[in-house]
Amino acid sequence: MVKDTILRTLGRVFLPLIRGYALGFLKEKHVERKQRELLKSKFMKQSKSVIGEKIGITPGCSIESLPLTSYNFYASFFENPKEGDMMYSLDDYVKVYTSGSMGKPKSFLLPKTAMWDNVRKAGLSFLFISTHDGEKITFELGDTMYRNVPGGAYITGFLSDSLSRNSDWWIKQVPDLNLPFHDKVDYFVENYKDIDVASMTVTTLLDEIEPRIKEPLQLKGFVTQDRSAMALREKINEFTGTYPKVAYGSTETLFCGMPSVEHPGCFFFDWRVVYTEFLPEALAINPNEDLLKDTSEIVRSSDVEVRGRYQLIATPMKNDMTRYVTPDIFECVAKGDSVLGTDQPIFRYYARMDRLLVLHNFTRIAEDELLNVLSEAGIPFVDFTARMELHGSREYMVMYLELATPMEVEEVTDRIHEELLRVDKDWRDLTDFMRYKPLKVVLLPRRTFVNYLSKRVGMPRIERINMKDEWFKQLLDQ
């Protein structure tokens, strides 16, 4: 207690310097040169490892000369590692798991060196940016941050542990990540007046917490990775007193996406912790190949175009993944954030390349589009999942939808269909050409999604497009 008091007092004195350190990277004018220096340091170390040799990394090599890689390439090293296989000694690595959004959870070996570097750089900057109210940063030493994310062997647990270690004087993190989902929700409801920053899914906030509190919150920041944040940003702001800050991160890349303030629901990549490259959406490739050698169509971060959609290729600066092909596709929405003073390109999440709903090869519907359609159509929804189903010889998009307030299914179907006709040319062409309404809606009972989420392990998340059959069955069994 005395130690924390002393540290907090010193922290207040040096807070302007700490903030300057944390946010200085935003206005860096020589990003490409600084990144080349970071890559040179990584390649020098990685060239001495078996993984580095197999990729073809040598001291002083250029990243453009290296092949693209995928999980399949690294899997054997993660499953049966030997000293010398990777950049660091084996005692520096911990085994972490994905949340299984692609099916069976995958295991990764990640160095503690990388996680601590990630917390020290991206984590520190994130704390300040997540509490920016559009005019100023509102973070204060000793603020309380609530997290409804998984603990244990998931990456959120390791990163949170790294941040928590001897840091209560800096920021208090609550509750225990190993608590069950509902207990974390109860904690927020019972302690919301003492919480400054909250991290959870939008569904948890609006369907589980808002109805129980029944009064506006006064949060300094609301943070989420939920893709519905952009479509529901006004509703989130109305309840929490702040627009959502969307972060991006993964087990492979660690935490590398900083929230945009000027563009709520969007983010930019932290150039200090990851080197990003992009493939145009039309050339997106299957990330399940071993080594992919043709890199001629890759676009540098500085060359992406506004409204262009791209598949992310990530090279974290401090771990063994290099030119790692992700399944994620992003849309560039702007060339900079004028509020934060950065000229880094701003992105919004568009889709996983395997999460597009296609009907008769006319349509390519992404989750983000459906979220905006529901919002614009005035559908008071809790959550949904959509699937392609064959009825006779025709393919339909069937939306399994939970409503926040009752409506007749016919009205819901008509509103969604009319909005799709208005905003989606491919949907309109399909309807006109084949002369049918390619939409069906199934209304689910109240609390279907929250009951489903509470029984899921890992990051509580809804796959809103093409949910796996076994998960879909679990959803309908609620």
C-alpha positions as CSV (number, residue, x, y, z in Angstrom):
1,M,0.0,0.0,0.0
2,V,2.8,2.4,0.9
3,K,4.7,1.4,-2.2
4,D,1.7,2.0,-4.4
5,T,1.1,5.4,-2.8
6,I,4.7,6.5,-3.5
7,L,4.6,5.2,-7.0
8,R,1.3,6.9,-7.7
9,T,2.7,10.2,-6.3
10,L,5.7,9.9,-8.5
11,G,3.5,8.9,-11.4
12,R,1.5,12.1,-11.2
13,V,4.6,14.2,-11.3
14,F,5.9,12.4,-14.4
15,L,2.6,11.7,-16.1
16,P,3.1,14.4,-18.8
17,L,6.4,12.7,-19.7
18,I,4.9,9.3,-19.6
19,R,2.1,10.5,-21.9
20,G,4.6,12.1,-24.2
21,Y,6.5,8.8,-24.5
22,A,3.3,6.8,-25.1
23,L,1.9,9.1,-27.8
24,G,5.0,10.3,-29.5
25,F,4.9,7.6,-32.1
26,L,1.7,9.1,-33.5
27,K,3.5,12.0,-35.2
28,E,6.6,10.2,-36.3
29,K,7.7,11.5,-39.7
30,H,10.1,8.7,-40.6
31,V,8.0,5.6,-40.0
32,E,9.3,3.6,-42.9
33,R,12.9,4.2,-41.9
34,K,12.2,3.3,-38.3
35,Q,10.4,0.1,-39.3
36,R,13.3,-0.9,-41.5
37,E,15.5,-0.6,-38.5
38,L,13.2,-2.7,-36.4
39,L,13.0,-5.4,-39.1
40,K,16.8,-5.4,-39.4
41,S,17.1,-6.1,-35.7
42,K,14.5,-8.9,-35.9
43,F,16.0,-10.5,-38.9
44,M,19.5,-10.4,-37.3
45,K,18.2,-12.4,-34.4
46,Q,15.8,-14.6,-36.5
47,S,18.5,-15.6,-39.0
48,K,20.2,-17.7,-36.3
49,S,17.0,-19.9,-35.8
50,V,15.8,-22.9,-37.6
51,I,12.6,-21.1,-38.5
52,G,14.5,-18.2,-39.9
53,E,16.7,-20.4,-42.0
54,K,13.7,-22.3,-43.5
55,I,12.0,-19.0,-44.4
56,G,15.3,-17.8,-45.9
57,I,16.1,-15.0,-43.5
58,T,19.6,-13.7,-43.5
59,P,21.1,-10.6,-41.8
60,G,20.4,-7.6,-43.8
61,C,17.8,-9.2,-46.1
62,S,14.8,-7.2,-47.2
63,I,11.3,-8.3,-46.2
64,E,10.2,-8.1,-49.9
65,S,12.6,-11.0,-50.7
66,L,10.9,-13.4,-48.2
67,P,7.9,-15.8,-48.9
68,L,4.6,-15.5,-47.2
69,T,3.9,-17.9,-44.4
70,S,0.9,-19.5,-42.6
71,Y,0.1,-21.4,-39.4
72,N,0.8,-24.7,-41.1
73,F,4.4,-23.7,-41.5
74,Y,4.9,-23.0,-37.8
75,A,2.7,-25.7,-36.4
76,S,5.3,-28.4,-36.1
77,F,7.7,-26.0,-34.3
78,F,4.9,-25.1,-31.8
79,E,3.9,-28.7,-31.2
80,N,7.4,-30.1,-30.7
81,P,9.9,-27.3,-30.2
82,K,13.6,-27.8,-29.9
83,E,16.2,-25.3,-28.6
84,G,17.4,-23.2,-31.5
85,D,14.2,-23.5,-33.5
86,M,13.0,-20.1,-32.6
87,M,14.4,-16.6,-32.0
88,Y,14.6,-16.9,-28.2
89,S,15.5,-19.7,-25.8
90,L,12.6,-22.1,-25.1
91,D,12.2,-20.9,-21.5
92,D,11.1,-17.5,-22.8
93,Y,8.0,-19.1,-24.5
94,V,4.5,-19.8,-23.2
95,K,1.9,-21.8,-25.0
96,V,-1.3,-19.9,-25.8
97,Y,-4.5,-20.8,-27.6
98,T,-6.7,-19.1,-30.1
99,S,-10.4,-18.8,-29.1
100,G,-11.3,-21.3,-31.9
101,S,-13.2,-19.0,-34.2
102,M,-12.0,-21.0,-37.2
103,G,-12.9,-24.3,-35.5
104,K,-10.6,-26.3,-33.2
105,P,-8.4,-23.9,-31.2
106,K,-4.8,-23.6,-32.4
107,S,-1.8,-23.5,-30.1
108,F,1.0,-21.0,-30.4
109,L,4.3,-20.5,-28.7
110,L,4.8,-16.8,-28.0
111,P,7.8,-15.3,-26.3
112,K,7.3,-13.4,-23.0
113,T,9.8,-10.9,-24.4
114,A,7.3,-10.0,-27.2
115,M,4.4,-9.8,-24.8
116,W,6.1,-7.5,-22.4
117,D,7.3,-5.3,-25.3
118,N,3.7,-5.2,-26.6
119,V,2.3,-4.1,-23.2
120,R,5.1,-1.5,-22.7
121,K,4.5,0.1,-26.1
122,A,1.0,-0.6,-27.5
123,G,-0.6,-1.3,-24.1
124,L,0.6,2.0,-22.6
125,S,-0.4,4.0,-25.7
126,F,-3.8,2.3,-25.8
127,L,-4.6,3.3,-22.2
128,F,-4.3,7.0,-23.1
129,I,-6.0,6.8,-26.5
130,S,-9.0,4.7,-25.2
131,T,-9.9,7.6,-22.9
132,H,-9.7,10.4,-25.5
133,D,-13.0,12.2,-25.5
134,G,-12.4,14.0,-28.8
135,E,-10.8,17.0,-27.1
136,K,-8.4,15.6,-24.5
137,I,-7.2,12.5,-22.8
138,T,-9.1,11.8,-19.6
139,F,-7.0,8.9,-18.2
140,E,-5.8,9.4,-14.6
141,L,-3.5,7.2,-12.5
142,G,-5.4,4.7,-10.5
143,D,-8.3,4.5,-12.9
144,T,-10.3,1.2,-12.9
145,M,-10.5,-0.9,-16.1
146,Y,-13.2,-3.6,-16.3
147,R,-12.6,-6.5,-18.7
148,N,-15.0,-9.2,-19.7
149,V,-12.4,-11.3,-21.7
150,P,-11.0,-14.8,-21.2
151,G,-8.2,-15.5,-18.9
152,G,-6.2,-18.7,-18.6
153,A,-4.2,-19.8,-21.6
154,Y,-5.7,-17.3,-24.0
155,I,-3.6,-14.3,-25.1
156,T,-5.8,-11.8,-23.3
157,G,-5.0,-13.6,-20.1
158,F,-1.2,-13.4,-20.6
159,L,-1.3,-9.8,-21.8
160,S,-3.5,-8.8,-18.8
161,D,-1.2,-10.6,-16.4
162,S,1.8,-8.7,-17.9
163,L,0.0,-5.4,-17.4
164,S,-1.3,-6.3,-13.9
165,R,2.1,-7.2,-12.4
166,N,2.9,-4.6,-9.8
167,S,0.7,-2.0,-11.6
168,D,-2.3,-1.4,-9.4
169,W,-0.8,2.0,-8.7
170,W,-1.1,2.7,-12.4
171,I,-4.4,1.1,-13.4
172,K,-6.6,-1.2,-11.4
173,Q,-7.9,-4.1,-13.5
174,V,-11.2,-5.9,-12.6
175,P,-12.6,-8.5,-12.2
176,D,-10.7,-11.8,-12.0
177,L,-10.5,-13.0,-15.7
178,N,-11.1,-16.6,-14.6
179,L,-14.6,-15.8,-13.3
180,P,-17.5,-17.2,-15.3
181,F,-19.1,-14.9,-17.9
182,H,-22.2,-14.2,-15.9
183,D,-20.2,-13.4,-12.8
184,K,-18.2,-10.8,-14.7
185,V,-21.5,-9.2,-15.9
186,D,-22.7,-9.2,-12.3
187,Y,-19.5,-7.5,-11.1
188,F,-20.0,-4.7,-13.6
189,V,-23.7,-4.2,-12.6
190,E,-22.8,-4.1,-8.9
191,N,-19.7,-1.8,-9.3
192,Y,-20.4,0.3,-12.4
193,K,-20.0,3.6,-10.6
194,D,-16.4,2.8,-9.8
195,I,-15.4,1.7,-13.3
196,D,-13.7,4.2,-15.6
197,V,-12.9,2.1,-18.7
198,A,-14.8,-1.0,-19.9
199,S,-13.8,-3.8,-22.3
200,M,-16.4,-6.3,-23.5
201,T,-18.6,-7.2,-26.5
202,V,-21.4,-4.8,-27.6
203,T,-23.9,-7.5,-27.1
204,T,-22.9,-7.9,-23.4
205,L,-23.1,-4.1,-22.9
206,L,-26.4,-3.5,-24.5
207,D,-28.3,-6.7,-23.8
208,E,-27.0,-7.8,-20.5
209,I,-25.9,-4.6,-18.7
210,E,-28.0,-1.7,-20.0
211,P,-31.4,-3.3,-19.0
212,R,-30.1,-4.0,-15.5
213,I,-28.6,-0.5,-14.8
214,K,-31.3,1.5,-16.5
215,E,-29.4,4.8,-16.4
216,P,-26.6,6.3,-18.5
217,L,-23.1,5.5,-17.6
218,Q,-20.2,8.0,-17.4
219,L,-17.3,6.0,-18.7
220,K,-14.0,7.5,-19.9
221,G,-13.7,4.7,-22.5
222,F,-15.6,1.8,-23.9
223,V,-13.3,-0.7,-25.7
224,T,-14.4,-3.6,-27.9
225,Q,-13.3,-5.8,-30.8
226,D,-16.9,-6.4,-31.7
227,R,-17.6,-5.6,-35.3
228,S,-21.1,-4.2,-34.5
229,A,-19.4,-1.2,-32.7
230,M,-19.4,1.0,-35.8
231,A,-23.1,0.4,-36.7
232,L,-24.2,0.9,-33.1
233,R,-21.8,3.7,-32.1
234,E,-24.6,6.2,-31.4
235,K,-26.5,3.8,-29.1
236,I,-23.2,3.0,-27.3
237,N,-22.4,6.7,-26.9
238,E,-25.9,7.4,-25.5
239,F,-25.5,4.7,-22.9
240,T,-21.8,4.9,-21.9
241,G,-21.2,8.6,-22.5
242,T,-18.4,7.8,-25.0
243,Y,-18.0,6.5,-28.5
244,P,-16.6,3.0,-28.8
245,K,-12.9,2.5,-29.3
246,V,-12.2,-0.5,-31.5
247,A,-8.9,-2.2,-31.0
248,Y,-7.4,-4.9,-33.2
249,G,-5.2,-7.8,-32.1
250,S,-4.8,-11.5,-32.5
251,T,-2.8,-14.4,-31.0
252,E,-0.4,-14.1,-33.9
253,T,0.1,-10.4,-34.0
254,L,-0.5,-9.6,-30.3
255,F,-2.2,-6.2,-29.7
256,C,-1.4,-4.1,-32.7
257,G,-4.4,-2.0,-33.7
258,M,-5.0,1.4,-32.0
259,P,-8.5,2.9,-31.9
260,S,-9.2,5.9,-34.0
261,V,-10.8,8.9,-32.3
262,E,-11.9,10.8,-35.4
263,H,-13.4,7.6,-36.9
264,P,-15.3,5.7,-34.1
265,G,-15.3,2.0,-34.7
266,C,-12.1,2.1,-36.8
267,F,-8.4,1.7,-36.0
268,F,-4.8,2.0,-37.3
269,F,-1.8,-0.2,-36.9
270,D,0.9,0.5,-34.4
271,W,4.0,0.6,-36.6
272,R,6.3,0.0,-33.6
273,V,5.0,-3.5,-32.9
274,V,4.0,-4.8,-36.4
275,Y,5.0,-4.3,-40.0
276,T,1.8,-4.5,-42.1
277,E,1.4,-5.4,-45.8
278,F,-1.7,-5.9,-47.8
279,L,-3.2,-7.9,-50.6
280,P,-6.1,-6.4,-52.6
281,E,-9.3,-8.3,-51.8
282,A,-9.6,-9.6,-55.3
283,L,-6.3,-11.4,-54.9
284,A,-6.9,-12.6,-51.3
285,I,-5.3,-16.0,-50.8
286,N,-6.0,-19.1,-48.7
287,P,-4.0,-18.7,-45.4
288,N,-3.9,-22.5,-45.0
289,E,-1.0,-23.0,-47.5
290,D,2.5,-23.8,-46.1
291,L,4.6,-21.3,-47.9
292,L,3.4,-18.8,-50.5
293,K,6.1,-17.4,-52.7
294,D,4.5,-15.0,-55.2
295,T,4.5,-11.6,-53.5
296,S,4.4,-9.3,-56.5
297,E,0.9,-7.9,-55.8
298,I,1.5,-6.9,-52.2
299,V,0.8,-3.3,-51.2
300,R,2.7,-1.4,-48.6
301,S,0.8,0.3,-45.8
302,S,1.6,3.7,-47.2
303,D,0.2,2.8,-50.6
304,V,-3.3,1.5,-49.6
305,E,-6.2,3.5,-51.1
306,V,-9.2,4.9,-49.3
307,R,-12.2,2.6,-49.8
308,G,-9.9,-0.2,-50.9
309,R,-10.3,-3.6,-49.2
310,Y,-7.2,-5.7,-48.3
311,Q,-6.1,-8.9,-46.7
312,L,-3.6,-8.3,-43.9
313,I,-0.1,-9.8,-44.0
314,A,1.5,-9.2,-40.6
315,T,5.1,-9.3,-39.4
316,P,5.2,-8.7,-35.6
317,M,8.5,-7.1,-34.6
318,K,9.2,-9.3,-31.6
319,N,7.9,-12.8,-32.4
320,D,8.7,-15.6,-34.9
321,M,5.8,-15.0,-37.3
322,T,7.1,-13.3,-40.5
323,R,4.9,-12.2,-43.4
324,Y,2.1,-14.1,-41.8
325,V,-1.0,-14.4,-44.0
326,T,-4.1,-13.7,-41.9
327,P,-7.7,-14.5,-42.9
328,D,-8.8,-10.9,-42.1
329,I,-9.9,-8.4,-44.7
330,F,-10.0,-4.6,-43.9
331,E,-11.3,-1.6,-45.6
332,C,-9.3,1.6,-45.6
333,V,-11.6,4.5,-44.6
334,A,-9.1,7.4,-44.3
335,K,-5.5,8.4,-44.6
336,G,-5.0,9.6,-41.0
337,D,-6.7,10.7,-37.8
338,S,-6.7,14.5,-37.4
339,V,-7.7,14.3,-33.8
340,L,-4.7,12.1,-32.8
341,G,-2.4,13.8,-35.4
342,T,-1.4,10.6,-37.2
343,D,-1.2,10.1,-40.9
344,Q,-1.3,6.3,-40.6
345,P,-4.1,4.8,-42.7
346,I,-7.4,4.1,-40.8
347,F,-9.1,0.8,-41.3
348,R,-12.4,-0.8,-40.4
349,Y,-12.9,-4.6,-40.2
350,Y,-14.7,-5.9,-43.2
351,A,-14.8,-9.7,-43.1
352,R,-12.8,-12.9,-42.8
353,M,-12.2,-14.2,-46.2
354,D,-14.1,-17.4,-45.2
355,R,-16.9,-15.4,-43.7
356,L,-18.8,-14.1,-46.7
357,L,-22.3,-15.2,-47.5
358,V,-22.7,-16.0,-51.2
359,L,-26.0,-16.6,-53.0
360,H,-26.1,-18.1,-56.5
361,N,-22.7,-16.3,-57.1
362,F,-24.6,-13.0,-57.2
363,T,-23.9,-11.7,-53.7
364,R,-21.0,-11.4,-51.4
365,I,-22.5,-10.3,-48.1
366,A,-20.3,-9.5,-45.1
367,E,-21.1,-9.2,-41.5
368,D,-20.5,-5.5,-41.5
369,E,-23.1,-4.9,-44.2
370,L,-25.7,-6.8,-42.3
371,L,-25.0,-4.9,-39.1
372,N,-25.5,-1.6,-41.0
373,V,-28.7,-2.9,-42.7
374,L,-30.3,-3.9,-39.4
375,S,-29.4,-0.5,-37.9
376,E,-30.7,1.5,-40.9
377,A,-33.9,-0.7,-41.2
378,G,-34.7,0.2,-37.5
379,I,-34.6,-3.4,-36.3
380,P,-34.1,-3.5,-32.5
381,F,-31.9,-6.6,-32.5
382,V,-29.8,-8.2,-29.8
383,D,-27.7,-10.4,-32.2
384,F,-28.0,-12.7,-35.1
385,T,-26.3,-15.3,-37.2
386,A,-26.9,-15.7,-41.0
387,R,-26.5,-18.8,-43.1
388,M,-27.0,-19.8,-46.7
389,E,-29.7,-22.5,-46.9
390,L,-31.1,-24.3,-49.9
391,H,-34.9,-24.4,-50.2
392,G,-35.8,-26.3,-53.4
393,S,-33.5,-25.0,-56.1
394,R,-33.0,-21.6,-54.6
395,E,-30.5,-20.3,-52.2
396,Y,-31.6,-18.1,-49.3
397,M,-29.9,-16.0,-46.7
398,V,-31.6,-17.2,-43.5
399,M,-31.1,-14.8,-40.6
400,Y,-31.6,-16.3,-37.1
401,L,-32.4,-13.1,-35.2
402,E,-33.0,-12.2,-31.6
403,L,-35.0,-9.0,-31.1
404,A,-34.7,-6.6,-28.2
405,T,-38.4,-5.6,-28.6
406,P,-41.2,-7.7,-30.2
407,M,-42.0,-7.4,-33.9
408,E,-43.8,-9.5,-36.4
409,V,-41.5,-11.7,-38.5
410,E,-43.1,-10.5,-41.7
411,E,-42.4,-6.8,-40.9
412,V,-38.8,-7.7,-39.9
413,T,-38.3,-9.6,-43.1
414,D,-39.7,-6.8,-45.3
415,R,-37.7,-4.1,-43.6
416,I,-34.4,-6.0,-44.0
417,H,-35.2,-6.9,-47.6
418,E,-36.1,-3.3,-48.6
419,E,-32.9,-2.0,-47.0
420,L,-30.8,-4.6,-48.9
421,L,-32.5,-3.6,-52.1
422,R,-31.6,0.0,-51.4
423,V,-27.9,-0.4,-50.5
424,D,-26.8,-3.6,-52.2
425,K,-26.8,-3.7,-56.1
426,D,-26.0,-7.4,-56.1
427,W,-29.0,-8.2,-53.9
428,R,-31.2,-6.1,-56.1
429,D,-29.9,-7.9,-59.3
430,L,-30.4,-11.3,-57.7
431,T,-34.0,-10.4,-56.7
432,D,-34.8,-9.0,-60.2
433,F,-33.1,-11.7,-62.2
434,M,-34.4,-14.8,-60.4
435,R,-37.7,-13.2,-59.3
436,Y,-37.7,-14.1,-55.7
437,K,-37.1,-12.6,-52.2
438,P,-33.8,-14.4,-51.2
439,L,-34.3,-13.7,-47.5
440,K,-35.9,-15.7,-44.7
441,V,-35.9,-14.6,-41.0
442,V,-36.2,-16.9,-38.0
443,L,-36.9,-15.1,-34.7
444,L,-35.2,-16.7,-31.7
445,P,-36.4,-16.5,-28.1
446,R,-35.0,-13.8,-25.7
447,R,-31.7,-14.5,-24.1
448,T,-30.7,-17.1,-26.8
449,F,-27.4,-15.4,-27.5
450,V,-26.4,-14.5,-24.0
451,N,-27.1,-18.1,-22.9
452,Y,-25.0,-19.4,-25.8
453,L,-22.1,-17.0,-25.0
454,S,-22.1,-17.9,-21.4
455,K,-21.4,-21.6,-22.3
456,R,-18.6,-20.8,-24.8
457,V,-15.0,-21.0,-23.8
458,G,-12.5,-18.4,-24.9
459,M,-13.4,-15.0,-26.2
460,P,-17.2,-14.7,-26.1
461,R,-18.1,-13.9,-29.7
462,I,-20.8,-14.6,-32.2
463,E,-19.9,-15.8,-35.7
464,R,-22.6,-13.9,-37.5
465,I,-21.8,-15.4,-40.9
466,N,-21.8,-19.1,-41.6
467,M,-21.5,-20.3,-38.0
468,K,-20.1,-23.8,-37.7
469,D,-22.9,-26.5,-37.7
470,E,-22.0,-27.8,-34.3
471,W,-22.0,-24.3,-32.8
472,F,-25.3,-23.4,-34.6
473,K,-26.9,-26.5,-33.1
474,Q,-25.7,-25.3,-29.6
475,L,-27.3,-21.9,-30.3
476,L,-30.7,-23.4,-31.2
477,D,-30.6,-25.7,-28.2
478,Q,-30.6,-22.7,-25.8
